[in-house]
Amino acid sequence: MTIQDAQTTVDNWIKTVGVRYFNELTNMAMLTEEVGEVARIMARRYGEQSEKESDKDKDLGDEMADVLWVLICLANQTGVDLTEAFQKNLEKKNIRDATRHLNNEKLT
């Protein structure tokens, strides 16, 4: 599935099953909540916090997909073509960061 396919799939689902998009501020709050759920798993599973029994069955991939879903909703609502935005972002990184990380002593 391409990014554009994902944007179309989410839009179709929202319009048929979801009835309508939540407003942009609600979706922004939901995005923050979903990122928090990913952060909780990461901190407990890969960080120094101990993992609670109730967190051990959490699916990191599913939580990341929730983040992606809400991000796609926001893109659709605000008219952002994520494929185009990602390509421009990658170009920016390739220009700005062409040697930045190669010259970072902390990474070698």
RALIN-V443969 format. One record per residue. N is the residue number from 1. RES is the residue in one letter. PHI is phi as a letter, one per 40 degrees, with the letter a starting at -180 (* if undefined). OMEGA is omega in radians with two decimals (* if undefined). D_CENTER is the distance of its C-alpha to the mean C-alpha in Angstrom with 1 decimal. Layout:
BEGIN
N & RES & PHI & OMEGA & D_CENTER
N & RES & PHI & OMEGA & D_CENTER
END
This chain:
BEGIN
1 & M & * & 3.08 & 15.8
2 & T & c & 3.08 & 14.9
3 & I & c & 3.12 & 12.1
4 & Q & c & 3.08 & 14.9
5 & D & d & -3.14 & 15.9
6 & A & c & 3.12 & 12.6
7 & Q & c & 3.12 & 13.0
8 & T & c & -3.14 & 16.6
9 & T & c & 3.12 & 16.1
10 & V & c & -3.13 & 13.9
11 & D & d & 3.11 & 16.5
12 & N & c & -3.14 & 19.4
13 & W & c & -3.13 & 18.3
14 & I & d & -3.05 & 17.9
15 & K & c & -3.13 & 21.2
16 & T & b & -3.09 & 23.0
17 & V & c & -3.07 & 21.8
18 & G & c & 3.13 & 19.9
19 & V & g & 3.11 & 22.7
20 & R & a & 3.05 & 20.8
21 & Y & c & 2.88 & 17.6
22 & F & c & 3.14 & 17.5
23 & N & c & -3.02 & 18.1
24 & E & c & -3.14 & 15.6
25 & L & c & 3.06 & 16.4
26 & T & c & 3.13 & 16.0
27 & N & c & 3.09 & 12.6
28 & M & c & 3.10 & 11.8
29 & A & c & 3.12 & 13.4
30 & M & c & 3.10 & 11.6
31 & L & c & 3.12 & 8.1
32 & T & c & 3.11 & 10.1
33 & E & c & -3.13 & 11.6
34 & E & c & 3.08 & 8.8
35 & V & c & 3.09 & 7.6
36 & G & c & 3.11 & 11.4
37 & E & c & 3.06 & 11.8
38 & V & c & -3.14 & 9.8
39 & A & c & 3.13 & 11.9
40 & R & c & 3.12 & 14.9
41 & I & c & -3.11 & 14.8
42 & M & c & -3.10 & 14.4
43 & A & c & -3.08 & 17.1
44 & R & c & -3.08 & 19.4
45 & R & c & -3.06 & 19.0
46 & Y & b & 3.13 & 18.8
47 & G & c & -3.05 & 20.1
48 & E & c & 3.12 & 23.4
49 & Q & c & 3.09 & 23.1
50 & S & c & -3.12 & 24.7
51 & E & c & 3.11 & 22.8
52 & K & c & 3.14 & 24.2
53 & E & d & -3.11 & 25.6
54 & S & c & 3.14 & 23.5
55 & D & c & -3.02 & 20.2
56 & K & c & 3.13 & 21.6
57 & D & c & -3.12 & 20.8
58 & K & c & -3.13 & 17.1
59 & D & c & -3.10 & 15.1
60 & L & d & 3.14 & 12.3
61 & G & c & 3.12 & 11.0
62 & D & c & 3.12 & 11.3
63 & E & c & 3.07 & 9.4
64 & M & c & 3.10 & 6.3
65 & A & c & 3.06 & 7.2
66 & D & c & 3.09 & 7.6
67 & V & c & -3.13 & 4.3
68 & L & c & -3.14 & 3.9
69 & W & d & -3.09 & 7.5
70 & V & c & 3.08 & 7.6
71 & L & c & 3.10 & 5.8
72 & I & c & 3.07 & 8.3
73 & C & d & -3.14 & 10.9
74 & L & c & 3.10 & 10.9
75 & A & c & 3.13 & 11.3
76 & N & c & -3.10 & 14.0
77 & Q & c & -3.05 & 15.6
78 & T & b & 3.07 & 15.9
79 & G & g & 3.13 & 17.0
80 & V & c & 3.01 & 14.4
81 & D & c & -3.05 & 14.8
82 & L & c & 3.09 & 11.5
83 & T & c & 3.14 & 13.8
84 & E & c & -3.14 & 16.2
85 & A & c & -3.14 & 13.9
86 & F & c & 3.11 & 12.4
87 & Q & c & 3.10 & 16.1
88 & K & c & 3.14 & 17.3
89 & N & c & 3.12 & 14.9
90 & L & c & 3.09 & 16.1
91 & E & c & 3.13 & 19.6
92 & K & d & -3.13 & 19.4
93 & K & c & -3.13 & 18.3
94 & N & c & 3.10 & 21.1
95 & I & c & -3.06 & 23.6
96 & R & c & -3.00 & 22.8
97 & D & b & -3.05 & 22.0
98 & A & d & 3.14 & 24.5
99 & T & b & -3.06 & 26.5
100 & R & d & -3.07 & 24.8
101 & H & c & 3.09 & 23.5
102 & L & c & -3.10 & 26.6
103 & N & c & -3.13 & 28.7
104 & N & c & -3.11 & 26.9
105 & E & c & -3.12 & 29.4
106 & K & c & -3.11 & 26.9
107 & L & c & -3.12 & 25.2
108 & T & b & * & 28.4
END
